[in-house]
């Protein structure tokens, strides 16, 4: 009897061990609230992977910078502290020129243009991330960026000296060029910064304004449609390579689906966010022609500065994008 009990215990332990080895668990840190469309898309991606692999690969999404802060996620994935993570590419402009393209005003200011830019960027993004031990799974844009401000503005001159939220090198550079006072604030800290008066203006999408309840503190949003920064979902290459081929294929298929779904949802939510902000008491302004012209000049300066140091391979990305942009059909009236 004792022998049988020991055998049963060993068998049970072996079964548990095999089951543990059969299932892989990944952590996916994200910087935005659970009800943000990016995070909801990540949750669907994780569910799709779970279903496609029969539970073999479990991905847990950690929303709202609960596992790592926004600016820590890329390093966490690169170092293997997290197997997979979502980052805002423009946050890492100081690391590589290819990331900076996501924050240059009026380079790509519509979904169609943003997609052309992404298609031109993708090979260089893949190469850059590969040198850092990572792989790009998919990318989804934010809605077009506008300006949140307490006071009415008609030109860049009206923003001089304003306390401006900077969340990336690009938005800090914009502050410098328009004479604003940059304050580094990540998304998860924005509501508190607005409530305490640490910032009084910033540039972002309708999505950020809604998620952070900016309408409780600021009543004006200028729909400048300046650019569409992208979130990218990165995976640690060693973690990905450790998966068997069917599981890898399931991840890549779920990622492709998430990218298509995410672009569609972003575009659909753009008008929804603007309507929601209006319902919360915010006024959506069409920017004055002088303001748009001033911001376009800021974008031209930033692009020219970028091209001086970006290198031939990165400059070729912009050239390819502009060639594709020129071939776009004219928008219908």
C-alpha positions as CSV (number, residue, x, y, z in Angstrom):
1,X,0.0,0.0,0.0
2,X,2.8,2.3,0.9
3,X,4.5,1.7,-2.5
4,X,1.2,2.4,-4.3
5,X,0.8,5.7,-2.3
6,X,4.3,6.8,-3.2
7,X,3.8,5.8,-6.9
8,X,0.5,7.8,-7.0
9,X,2.2,10.8,-5.4
10,X,5.0,10.6,-7.9
11,X,2.6,10.3,-10.8
12,X,0.6,13.2,-9.5
13,X,3.8,15.4,-9.2
14,X,4.9,14.3,-12.7
15,X,1.5,15.2,-14.2
16,X,1.6,18.6,-12.5
17,X,5.1,19.2,-13.8
18,X,4.2,18.2,-17.3
19,X,1.1,20.4,-17.2
20,X,3.2,23.4,-16.0
21,X,5.7,22.8,-18.8
22,X,2.9,22.5,-21.3
23,X,1.6,26.0,-20.5
24,X,3.5,29.2,-21.0
25,X,2.6,32.4,-19.3
26,X,3.5,35.9,-20.6
27,X,3.1,39.3,-18.9
28,X,2.0,42.1,-21.2
29,X,2.4,45.5,-19.5
30,X,0.4,48.4,-21.0
31,X,0.3,52.1,-20.1
32,X,-3.3,52.9,-20.6
33,X,-6.6,52.2,-18.7
34,X,-8.4,48.9,-19.1
35,X,-11.3,50.6,-20.9
36,X,-9.1,52.4,-23.5
37,X,-9.5,50.9,-27.0
38,X,-5.8,50.0,-27.2
39,X,-6.0,48.0,-24.0
40,X,-9.3,46.3,-25.0
41,X,-7.6,45.4,-28.3
42,X,-4.8,43.8,-26.3
43,X,-7.3,41.8,-24.2
44,X,-8.9,40.5,-27.4
45,X,-5.4,39.6,-28.8
46,X,-4.6,37.7,-25.6
47,X,-8.0,35.9,-25.7
48,X,-7.4,35.0,-29.4
49,X,-3.9,33.5,-28.6
50,X,-5.4,31.6,-25.7
51,X,-8.1,30.1,-27.9
52,X,-5.9,29.4,-30.9
53,X,-3.3,27.6,-28.7
54,X,-5.8,25.7,-26.6
55,X,-4.6,27.5,-23.5
56,X,-0.9,26.6,-24.2
57,X,0.1,30.2,-24.2
58,X,-1.6,32.5,-21.6
59,X,-1.0,36.3,-21.9
60,X,-1.9,38.5,-19.0
61,X,-2.5,42.2,-19.8
62,X,-1.5,44.6,-17.0
63,X,-3.3,47.9,-17.8
64,X,-2.7,51.5,-16.7
65,X,1.1,51.2,-16.0
66,X,0.4,48.8,-13.1
67,X,3.4,46.5,-13.8
68,X,5.8,49.0,-15.4
69,X,5.6,52.7,-16.1
70,X,5.1,53.7,-19.7
71,X,8.7,54.7,-20.3
72,X,9.9,51.4,-18.6
73,X,8.0,48.9,-20.7
74,X,10.3,48.8,-23.7
75,X,13.4,48.1,-21.5
76,X,11.4,45.5,-19.5
77,X,10.6,43.6,-22.7
78,X,14.2,44.0,-24.1
79,X,15.6,42.7,-20.8
80,X,13.1,39.8,-20.5
81,X,11.4,41.1,-17.3
82,X,8.2,41.0,-19.4
83,X,7.9,38.8,-22.4
84,X,5.7,41.2,-24.4
85,X,4.6,44.8,-24.0
86,X,2.9,47.8,-25.6
87,X,4.8,51.0,-26.1
88,X,4.3,54.4,-27.7
89,X,7.0,54.5,-30.4
90,X,7.4,58.3,-30.2
91,X,8.5,58.0,-26.6
92,X,11.8,56.5,-27.8
93,X,12.8,59.0,-30.4
94,X,16.1,59.6,-28.6
95,X,17.0,56.0,-29.1
96,X,16.6,55.7,-32.8
97,X,15.5,58.1,-35.6
98,X,12.8,55.7,-36.9
99,X,10.8,56.1,-33.7
100,X,10.9,59.9,-34.0
101,X,8.8,59.9,-37.2
102,X,5.7,59.2,-35.1
103,X,5.9,62.6,-33.4
104,X,6.6,65.1,-36.3
105,X,3.5,67.3,-36.8
106,X,1.8,67.3,-40.2
107,X,4.1,64.6,-41.7
108,X,1.2,62.2,-41.7
109,X,-2.1,63.7,-40.4
110,X,-4.8,61.3,-41.6
111,X,-5.4,57.6,-41.2
112,X,-4.6,56.9,-44.8
113,X,-1.3,58.9,-44.6
114,X,-0.4,57.2,-41.2
115,X,-0.8,53.8,-42.8
116,X,1.5,54.8,-45.7
117,X,4.0,56.0,-43.2
118,X,3.8,52.8,-41.2
119,X,4.2,50.7,-44.3
120,X,7.4,52.6,-45.2
121,X,8.6,52.4,-41.6
122,X,8.0,48.7,-41.0
123,X,11.2,47.2,-42.5
124,X,13.4,49.7,-40.6
125,X,11.4,49.2,-37.4
126,X,11.8,45.4,-37.7
127,X,15.6,45.8,-38.2
128,X,16.0,48.3,-35.3
129,X,14.0,46.2,-32.9
130,X,15.9,43.1,-34.0
131,X,19.2,44.7,-32.9
132,X,17.6,45.1,-29.5
133,X,16.5,41.5,-29.2
134,X,12.8,42.3,-29.9
135,X,10.2,41.7,-32.6
136,X,7.4,43.9,-33.7
137,X,4.1,42.0,-33.6
138,X,1.6,44.8,-34.5
139,X,1.0,48.5,-34.3
140,X,-2.2,50.6,-33.9
141,X,-2.5,54.4,-34.2
142,X,-4.1,56.8,-31.8
143,X,-6.7,59.2,-33.3
144,X,-5.3,62.5,-34.7
145,X,-3.7,64.8,-32.2
146,X,-5.2,68.1,-31.1
147,X,-4.5,70.8,-28.5
148,X,-6.2,70.9,-25.1
149,X,-6.0,74.4,-23.5
150,X,-7.8,76.4,-20.8
151,X,-7.7,79.6,-22.8
152,X,-8.8,80.3,-26.4
153,X,-5.9,80.4,-28.9
154,X,-5.6,81.6,-32.5
155,X,-1.8,81.2,-33.0
156,X,1.3,79.7,-31.5
157,X,2.0,83.0,-29.9
158,X,-1.0,82.5,-27.6
159,X,0.7,79.5,-26.1
160,X,3.9,81.1,-25.0
161,X,4.7,80.4,-21.4
162,X,1.9,77.9,-20.9
163,X,2.5,74.9,-18.7
164,X,2.6,72.2,-21.4
165,X,2.5,68.4,-20.8
166,X,5.4,66.7,-22.6
167,X,5.2,62.9,-22.8
168,X,7.8,62.3,-25.5
169,X,10.8,63.9,-27.0
170,X,8.6,65.2,-29.8
171,X,6.1,67.0,-27.6
172,X,9.0,68.4,-25.5
173,X,10.5,69.8,-28.8
174,X,7.2,71.3,-29.7
175,X,7.1,73.1,-26.4
176,X,10.6,74.4,-27.0
177,X,9.6,75.7,-30.5
178,X,6.4,77.4,-29.4
179,X,7.8,78.9,-26.2
180,X,5.8,76.8,-23.7
181,X,7.0,75.3,-20.4
182,X,7.3,71.5,-20.8
183,X,6.4,69.3,-17.9
184,X,7.0,65.5,-18.3
185,X,3.8,63.7,-17.4
186,X,2.8,60.1,-18.4
187,X,-0.8,59.1,-19.2
188,X,-1.4,57.4,-15.9
189,X,-0.4,60.6,-14.0
190,X,-2.3,63.1,-16.3
191,X,-5.5,63.4,-14.3
192,X,-3.7,64.3,-11.1
193,X,-1.4,66.8,-13.0
194,X,-4.5,68.6,-14.4
195,X,-6.3,68.6,-11.0
196,X,-3.3,70.2,-9.3
197,X,-2.5,72.7,-12.0
198,X,0.9,71.1,-12.8
199,X,-0.1,71.3,-16.5
200,X,-2.7,73.5,-18.2
201,X,-2.3,72.4,-21.8
202,X,-1.2,69.5,-23.9
203,X,-1.4,67.9,-27.3
204,X,-3.0,64.5,-27.7
205,X,-6.0,62.7,-29.1
206,X,-9.7,62.8,-28.1
207,X,-9.1,59.4,-26.5
208,X,-6.6,60.7,-24.0
209,X,-8.8,63.6,-23.1
210,X,-11.7,61.3,-22.4
211,X,-9.8,58.7,-20.5
212,X,-8.1,61.3,-18.3
213,X,-11.3,63.3,-17.7
214,X,-9.5,66.3,-19.0
215,X,-13.0,67.9,-19.5
216,X,-13.2,68.4,-15.7
217,X,-10.3,70.9,-15.9
218,X,-10.0,72.1,-19.5
219,X,-12.9,73.2,-21.7
220,X,-11.2,73.7,-25.2
221,X,-9.8,71.2,-27.6
222,X,-8.5,72.3,-31.0
223,X,-8.9,69.6,-33.6
224,X,-5.6,70.2,-35.4
225,X,-5.2,66.6,-36.7
226,X,-1.4,67.2,-36.3
227,X,-0.3,63.6,-36.4
228,X,-1.3,60.0,-35.4
229,X,1.3,58.4,-33.1
230,X,1.3,54.6,-33.0
231,X,1.4,52.1,-30.1
232,X,3.5,49.1,-30.9
233,X,3.3,45.6,-29.3
234,X,6.8,44.2,-29.0
235,X,7.8,40.7,-28.0
236,X,11.1,39.6,-26.5
237,X,12.7,37.5,-29.3
238,X,14.1,34.8,-27.0
239,X,10.6,34.3,-25.5
240,X,9.1,34.2,-29.0
241,X,11.7,31.8,-30.4
242,X,11.2,29.5,-27.4
243,X,7.6,28.8,-28.5
244,X,6.9,25.9,-30.8
245,X,6.1,26.6,-34.5
246,X,2.2,26.2,-34.1
247,X,2.2,28.6,-31.1
248,X,4.4,31.1,-33.0
249,X,2.0,31.0,-35.9
250,X,-1.0,31.5,-33.6
251,X,0.6,34.6,-32.1
252,X,1.4,36.0,-35.5
253,X,-2.1,35.4,-36.8
254,X,-3.7,37.0,-33.7
255,X,-1.3,39.9,-34.0
256,X,-2.3,40.5,-37.7
257,X,-5.9,40.4,-36.7
258,X,-5.3,42.8,-33.8
259,X,-3.6,45.3,-36.1
260,X,-6.5,45.3,-38.6
261,X,-9.0,45.5,-35.9
262,X,-7.1,48.2,-34.0
263,X,-6.8,50.5,-37.0
264,X,-10.5,50.1,-37.7
265,X,-11.5,50.8,-34.1
266,X,-9.2,53.8,-33.8
267,X,-10.8,55.4,-36.8
268,X,-14.4,54.6,-35.6
269,X,-13.7,55.9,-32.1
270,X,-12.2,59.2,-33.3
271,X,-15.7,60.8,-33.8
272,X,-17.1,59.0,-30.8
273,X,-14.5,60.6,-28.5
274,X,-15.1,64.0,-29.9
275,X,-18.9,63.6,-29.4
276,X,-18.2,62.3,-25.9
277,X,-16.0,65.3,-25.0
278,X,-18.7,67.6,-26.3
279,X,-21.3,65.9,-24.1
280,X,-19.0,66.4,-21.1
281,X,-18.9,70.2,-21.7
282,X,-15.8,70.6,-23.8
283,X,-15.9,72.8,-26.9
284,X,-14.3,71.3,-30.0
285,X,-12.7,74.1,-32.1
286,X,-11.7,74.1,-35.7
287,X,-8.2,75.6,-35.5
288,X,-7.7,79.1,-36.9
289,X,-5.7,79.2,-40.1
290,X,-2.9,81.0,-38.4
291,X,-2.6,78.3,-35.8
292,X,-2.5,75.6,-38.4
293,X,0.1,77.5,-40.4
294,X,2.3,78.0,-37.3
295,X,2.1,74.3,-36.3
296,X,2.9,73.3,-39.9
297,X,6.0,75.5,-39.6
298,X,6.9,73.7,-36.3
299,X,6.6,70.4,-38.1
300,X,8.8,71.5,-41.0
301,X,11.5,72.6,-38.6
302,X,11.3,69.3,-36.7
303,X,11.5,67.3,-39.9
304,X,14.4,69.3,-41.3
305,X,16.3,68.8,-38.0
306,X,15.5,65.1,-38.0
307,X,16.8,64.7,-41.6
308,X,20.1,66.2,-40.6
309,X,21.0,63.4,-38.3
310,X,18.7,60.5,-39.3
311,X,21.0,58.8,-41.8
312,X,20.3,57.7,-45.3
313,X,18.3,54.6,-44.4
314,X,15.8,56.6,-42.3
315,X,15.6,59.5,-44.8
316,X,14.8,56.9,-47.5
317,X,11.7,56.0,-45.4
318,X,10.4,59.5,-45.6
319,X,11.2,59.7,-49.3
320,X,9.3,56.4,-49.9
321,X,6.4,57.7,-47.8
322,X,6.2,61.0,-49.6
323,X,6.2,59.2,-53.0
324,X,3.3,57.0,-51.9
325,X,1.6,60.1,-50.4
326,X,1.9,61.9,-53.8
327,X,0.2,59.0,-55.5
328,X,-2.8,59.0,-53.2
329,X,-6.1,59.8,-54.8
330,X,-7.4,63.2,-54.0
331,X,-9.9,63.2,-51.1
332,X,-13.6,63.4,-52.1
333,X,-15.5,66.5,-51.3
